[in-house]
Amino acid sequence: MAPAPVAPEYVALGDSYASGAGAGSYSGGSCRRSANAHPALRGKGFPSFRFVACSGATTKSLKPQFKALSPATTLVTVTVGGNDLGFVDVMTTCTLNGDRACVSRVAKAVKFIHEQLPARLDATYATIRSSAPAAELVVLGYPRLFTPNDRCRTLSPAKRAALNDAADQLSEVTAAAVARAGARYVDVREAFAGHGVCSGEPWINALVRPTDDSYHPNKAGQAAYFKALTSSHR
């Protein structure tokens, strides 16, 4: 007798870029899970969907989220790593201080990206693999925050260049870790090209209230994440 077919089960893990902070329509308390987030949009096609991504999550704090995984899980998406290198502190420093302080703080984050983040990502992906061995693992990256030459007054050209460069290095290091894990990487940098903070049609919030929404994808940005996720599906 053939075994009963397993219904597809999707589990969405990660930080604020996965929970949808910045895109409105929140639930989940401080986790700020948005009905407009790309996991929520993707989850509509699954009979079983567990949305446990949480604003502020790091690779070290994902343990509660891992409990949502099981041998029955068929798809896992995750975006994580930005908070490990101090995303909030970086943006606060660059917003409140001059170019020198910003560039110095970004350099510290970049050092972390290369020296400590790879091992953290390797451990994170290995845990997901062991907890959901049958699942397809898809890792979504982070966009560059700024569109070059957009004459943005929010931050100086030097600050914007440093932050965009850090985003590129984070993407490259993450992609390498994803490859080591045999998973799929969704690079969203090109998807957001021309839609950074201060662009004519921004998909990333500038400095806004509540401040937790600042420098996060808005509703259109989460729709772009969803399109990148589904159009690159193997």
ABEGO torsion letter per residue (X at the ends): XBBBBBBBBBBBBEBAAAAGBGAEGBBGEAAGBBAABAAAAAAAABABBBBABBBGBBAAAAAAAAAABBAABABBBBBBGAAAAGAAAAAAAAAABBAAAAAAAAAAAAAAAAAAAAAAAAAAAAAAAAABAABBBBBBBBBBABBBGAGBAABBAAAAAAAAAAAAAAAAAAAAAAAAAGBBBBBAAAAABGABBGBABBABBBBBOBAAABGBBBAAAAAAAAAAAAAABX
